[in-house]
Amino acid sequence: MIVLGIESSCDETAVSVVQDGKKLRSNVVASSMDLHAKYGGVIPEIAARSHIEAIIPVVQQALDDSGCTWDDIDAIAVTYGAGLLGSLLIGVLTARTLALAKNKPLYAINHVEGHIYANFLTQTSLRGYVLPAEQPRFPILGVIVSGGHSQLVLWRDHFDYTLLGQTQDDAIGEAFDKVAKIIGLPYPGGINVSNKALEGDPMAFQLPKARMRKYDFSFSGLKTAVLRLAQEQTGHDYSLPSTALPGLLNEGQKANIAASFQRVACETIVDKVVLAVEEFKPACVVIGGGVAANSELRRQLAARLPFPISYTDLKLCGDNGAMIATLGCFKAMLGQPAVDPLTLEVVPNLSM
């Protein structure tokens, strides 16, 4: 079973070819991140225009890199939600057209579920990828940590899962981006906050953790606490505009704020993961999403969980077509119904 997967939910135009739900044959990503950096975040209209320009060349490059022709492709999988409306439309319309033109079954993929399935890839013909030695075993505790999502999900089997909890406001990746803005670090915030944190003391400041329902998360209070801390460190009160802070904080203050925030943000996730492991006793814990690449999160999980975690390659933690193609493989192999390419619509607010 060879599936071509298309992902266009945000600012990456990504297409991959995956075989049998485990072998990565190609992975092509065209990112418009540089265009958004000067605005400090993704501009939906710019992202959509970039997808229009990139989508067909990226599809062709993914086919070429995989050594496949359309005759070899058994199905097409595409992200239909969650994500930005304009971005999703480009990927879905492309997939619908290709499914009709090439007479291929089409599988609609939930972007958030897809992040977990990146961890099912164990083989590749590509250079530069380090993949897990074996596929995750059920039951799986899935931890989705990205710019738009923070969720804990218990998978009993493929397509059989329960959402245990999720963020009630900001996702952890969004909080990283906002803290980066507060202390004057460039977009994307996650990697830049993490790098700055390496220079600081993670115990320099005691920041609050939200008290939520058992497996739910909240990061808005932590973000606000960082803002008040930064204002205090400059000798001002809450009336000082946040835009003035980067010029008033010295590098040591920025580093200590970044390190303290990162520690508490990761603790917020890990506390709930440990609690869920104790209650549900999963066979393994699987992390998906861009924040899965965070070294502090990995350090805390290794220190507090009773068993080791294997991670997918760093290049597959963020948005990519491989995770979409992999989930598409399992849908096709396990008899899940394909969708009608004439009627598939995008669902920007799709939930699990």
N, C-alpha and C positions, 0 to 999 in steps of 0.2 A: 504494500500500500504506500504510494508516494503522493504526498499532498503539498500543494503550494499554498502558503499562508500569507495573508496581507494584513498589515497593521498600520493604521493611520489615525489613531485616536487623539493624538496631540501634535507634537512638532516633529516627530520622526516618520518618514516614509520608509517602511520596512517590509521586506519580502524575503521569505525563506522557503526552501524545499526540505522536507523531512520525510524519511522513509521508516515505515513500521512503528512510528511513535517513539523511536529511540536513536535513529541515525540522522545527524545534521549534515545535509549535503550542500547547503549554501545558506548564507546569511548576509543580506545586503541592507544597509541602513543609510539613508540620506537625511541628515538632520538640518533643520533650519534654525538651530539654537543660536548661532551667531547673529542672526537677524533680530532675535528677540532680546539679546543680552543688554543692549543699550536702553531698553525699556524696563529692565528688571523683572521680566516675566513674559509669558507667552501671549502674543497678540493673535487672537483667533483668525482674523482676516488674513494676516500675513502667513500664518500656518497653512490655511486652506489654499492660498495661491501657490505656496511652495509645493504642496502635495500635487497640485495639478501639473506643475512643471516636471516633477520627479517621478511620478508613479509608473509611467510606461517604461522609461529607461531602467528603473529599479527592478521591475518585473522581468525584463529581458535579461538583465545582469544576473539575477538570481537563477534563472533557467540556465544561462551559459555556465555559471560557476558550478552548478550541480551536475553538469554533463547530461542534462535531460532536454528532451524536446516536449512539445505538448502531447505527443503520442504516449509519452511515458507517465504523464501526470494523471493520476486516478481521480483526484478531486481537488476542489479549491475551498479554502477556509478563509473567513474574513471577520475582523472585529466589527460588530454592529453596535456596540455600546460597552461600557460607558465611555464618554469622552466629549470632545468639542464637536458641535453639530456639523460645522463646515468641514472639518477634518475627516470625520467619520463618513460623510457623504462621498468624498472623493474615493476612499477605499472601497466602500460598498458598491457604488456605481461601477467602478472598475471591475470588481469581482463579479457582479451581476452580468455585465457585458461579456466578460471572458467566459463565464459559465455557459451562457447561451451560444456564443460564437464557437467555442471549442467543445460544446456538448459534454460538460463535466458536472457532476453533482456539486452542490454548493452547501457548505456548512456555516451556520451563523455562530460566532464565538463571543462569549462574554470575556471582555478584556481582563477583568479581575481574576476570573478562573484561570485564564491563560498564564498569568504570572506563575502560578504553582506548577503548571505543566512544563515550564522550561527545565525543571529539575528532573524530568523523565528522560532527558537526552543523555545518553551514556557513550555514544560512538560518534565519530565524525571523520570525514575525509579532508577536513580543512585544517590548516596549520594555525597554531596560536591559540587553541582552545584547550582548557583544562576542565573536563567534565566528571561528574560522579562515576564511581566504579559500578554502581548498580542503581536500578530504579527504586524509588520510594516504595515502602511496603505499607499496606493498609492495616489498621486505621491510621490516618495521617492527620496530624495537627498542622493546618496550614496557617502561616503568618504572612499576611499581605501588608507590606509597608512601602508606600510610594508617595508621590506628590499629591495624589488625589484620594488615596485610600489607606486606612489602617483598620485591619479586620483580623479576627481569629475565626477559623472555620475548621470544623471536624469533618473530615472525609471518611466515611465508612467503606466506600468503594467508588469507582468512577461514576460520576453523575449523582451520587448519593451522599449528600452532605448537609450539615446544619451550621448556620451562621450563629456563632456563640456570642459575638459582640463586635462593635465597630465604633469608630470615632463619632462623637456627637457634634463635632464642629470641625476644626482644622485637622487634616491628616498630618502625620509626622513629617513627611517631606515638605509640605506646605509651610509648616512651622520652621523648618530649617531655612527655607527661602526668606521668610519674613525676618528671622533673626539676622540673617546675612545682611538684609537691607538696613536693619537697625544699627548694626555696627560697621556698616560701610564696606561690605565684601561684595564682589561681583556675582552676578547670576551665571550659572545655577548655584543656589545657595548650599546645597548638600555637601558637595565636594570641597567647596571653599571654606565652609564652617569647620569641616573635619580637618582640613589641612591647618587652619589657624589654631584649632584646639590642640594640635601637637605641640605648640609653643607655650600652652598655658597649663594652669593647675586646675584639674577637674573638681577639686574640693575647695576652690577659692571662695565660692559663694554657695549658699544653701537656697535652692530654688524649690518652689512647691510642686507637688504632684497632685493632680486632680483626684478626688474621691468620687468614683463613678459606680454605676451598677456593675455587677461582678466582672464581666468581661468587656465592658465598654471602655472607650478612651476619650480623653479630652486634652487638647493641646493649646486652646485659646488662652487659658489662664496662665500657662507657662510662658507663652509668647508675651503676654502683657507684663508678667513679672520681670522678664528680661528687659522690656522697655523701661519700666520703672527703675530697675537696677542701673541701666545705662545712664538714665537721667541723674540718678543719685551720684554715680561715679564722676560725673562732670561737675557736681556741685550745684545742680539745679533741681527744681521740682517738676511735677507732671506737666506744667505749663510750657516747658521747653519743647518745641516741635521736634519730632523724631528725625526730620531731615537735617537738623543741625547737629545731631549726635556724632556722625562719623568724623567730622572735623574737630570735635572736642575730646574724643577718646584717644588715649595713647595706645601704642601697639600692645603693650603689656595688658592693659585693661581689656582690649578687644580679645586677646588670646584667652584670658581667664574667663571672660563671659562666654566665649565660644565653647571652651572645655567644660564649664559648669553646665551650660545648657545641654550640650550633647550628652553628658553623663545622665542627667535627669530625664531627658527625652527617651533615651534608650532604656533606662530603668523602668519607665512607665510601660514600655512594651514588654520587657523581660519579666517584670513582676506578674503580669497576666499570663504570659506563656508558662511560667513555672506553676502557677495555680492550675491552669488547664491540664498540664502534664500530670500533676498529682491527682486530679479528679478523673480524667478520662483514660489515662495510661495508654497513649498512642504508641504504635510501633516505631514511629519516627516523627520528627518535626521538620517541616519544609518551609523555607523562607523564600518569598517572591517579592519583586518590586525593586525600584531603584535604591531604596534605603537598605536592602539586603547586602549591598556592597560596603556598608559602613563598618569600619574596623572595630569601633567601640561597641557596636551592637553585637558583632561576632564575638568579641572578647567576653562580654557579659554573659552571653548565652553559653559559651564554653565553660565559664566558671560556675554557672548555676544549674545547668541541666545534668541529669544523671547519665546521659549518653551523648556521644558526639553527633554533630550535624555535618552532613556533606552539602556543599553549596555548588550551584551551577557556576559556569564561568562568569567573571565580572561583566563581560560583554553581553550576557543574557539576563542580567538583573534588571536593567531598564527595559523600555519598550522595544520589542523586536518581533519580527515575523515568525521566528522559530517557535516561540511559545504558542502562537496561533495555529501554525501548521501541526504541531505536536498534538494539541487538543483535537484538531480536526482529524488527525489519524485515528485517535481513539474513538471518536464519534463514528467514523466510517467503519472501523474494524469491529466495533461492538454493536453495530446495527442501529445507531441513533438515526432518526429521520433527517434527510436533507431538506433544505428549504426551497421554495419556489423563487428562482431568480427574478421573476417578473413582479413579485410582491414584497420582497424583503425590504424593510424600512430600518432606518437607524433609530436607536433609543439612547439619546445622550445621558439620561439619568438612570440607566439600567442598573439594577441592584442584583445581589446574589439571592 
